[in-house]
Amino acid sequence: MTTTNHIKPRKALEKIKPYSPGKPIWELQKELNLDKVIKLASNENPLGPSPKGVEAISSGLAELHRYPDADTVSLKEAIATKLDVTKEQVIVTNGADELITLLSEAFLDEGDEIIVPSPSFSEYDFGADLMGATVVPVAFDDGFEFNVDQIIDAITDCTKLLYICSPNNPTGTYLERNEFERLLGAVPERVLVVFDGAYSHYATARDYTDGIEFVRAGYNVLVLQTFSKVYGLAGLRVGFGVAPASIIQTILKVKEPFNVNSLAQAAATAAITDDEHVKASKESNAAGCRDLYKAFSELGLNYVETMSNFILVELGPDAEELYNALLSQGVIVRYGKIWGLPEYVRITVGTKEENDFLIEALRTVLGK
Ligand SMILES: *Cc1c(COP(=O)(O)O)cnc(C)c1O
């Protein structure tokens, strides 16, 4: 046996680096023999899964010998009803991550370009790299604000997809409704605007848009959402897109028939009606943000005000050491180097207890 082979991968793969997820709790616990470890690194819902979703899973267990509904009809209807669109305008996928890959496969040829206000979610780059397309990053302004003029300036004859993640991961900043409308007015018809609303539920600004109104109005916009964040179903892998029916038809061509398993479909269909869980999650997040802002200020740390369930915090030149020191205190956050932000960490807002534990750990590692 040899450990090398002579089978040449596609050229496009040379660019692709493996996704680096936050360290799992069990790993850190084992490594450092810690009693308590908290993970505030993946923007999961600290209150847990939607109880309605969990209940729906148990009733689906007896039917596991059946293939899932390839057309995800019940879930599409539930989404269409919730968002006031038609079910022909909806596609359901194995997490929103899969939708980004499908979009890339459906629309990107070698040499095409995608525009990404950066830093942002790494899956957009992954999809483009996979297809041999080119990523055109557009920097944020001071305070990580979107610069619509620079985004418009980045459009070329090769542009196919333009991503707007709002609220943006990892910055927590958002694009105002009027500015998004101005952008849509300036984008040529051959460009699909992908509005990533993974964190839409958390946004409270009065001039925020979740993008759905622009799909209803007939723009070339695809809005992507997920059951992984506010609904608390990240482990099941369900996301969806809402777009003009003709765009959905194109994406369906590259979708595998049974991409979303039956338990995930059942849970998501129930979870989307679980207003109580969504409300509790938003309230808990808002309270958590207030507590964390206060603590960061007391500790003399700058942070970016968030419209989401995570906060980008500036730790300065020692950020990497402090990130590692937090790990040794049993707190997993996300270090910003992956986004070209080596002086920052991104901290997911946890429960009150988790936030307090984080604040204590920060106090310790900062020596305050
Ligand atoms: C979490 C996340 C998603 C989707 O996640 P899935 O678990 O694949 O549904 C999409 N976009 C952003 C910006 C995210 O943070």
The ligand as an SDF file (V2000), in Angstrom:
LIG
                    3D

 15 15  0  0  0  0  0  0  0  0999 V2000
  -25.4380   29.2150    9.3520 C   0  0  0  0  0  0  0  0  0  0  0  0
  -25.4720   29.9550    8.0760 C   0  0  0  0  0  0  0  0  0  0  0  0
  -26.1060   29.4590    6.9250 C   0  0  0  0  0  0  0  0  0  0  0  0
  -26.7640   28.1550    6.7650 C   0  0  0  0  0  0  0  0  0  0  0  0
  -26.4930   27.1130    7.4740 O   0  0  0  0  0  0  0  0  0  0  0  0
  -27.1230   25.6840    7.2270 P   0  0  0  0  0  0  0  0  0  0  0  0
  -26.9210   25.0650    8.5410 O   0  0  0  0  0  0  0  0  0  0  0  0
  -26.3610   25.0500    6.1250 O   0  0  0  0  0  0  0  0  0  0  0  0
  -28.5730   25.8480    6.8630 O   0  0  0  0  0  0  0  0  0  0  0  0
  -26.1620   30.2490    5.8190 C   0  0  0  0  0  0  0  0  0  0  0  0
  -25.6210   31.4620    5.7870 N   0  0  0  0  0  0  0  0  0  0  0  0
  -25.0130   31.9720    6.8590 C   0  0  0  0  0  0  0  0  0  0  0  0
  -24.4760   33.3310    6.7670 C   0  0  0  0  0  0  0  0  0  0  0  0
  -24.9020   31.2420    8.0320 C   0  0  0  0  0  0  0  0  0  0  0  0
  -24.2510   31.7600    9.0710 O   0  0  0  0  0  0  0  0  0  0  0  0
  1  2  1  0
  2  3  1  0
  2 14  2  0
  3  4  1  0
  3 10  2  0
  4  5  1  0
  5  6  1  0
  6  7  2  0
  6  8  1  0
  6  9  1  0
 10 11  1  0
 11 12  2  0
 12 13  1  0
 12 14  1  0
 14 15  1  0
M  END
$$$$
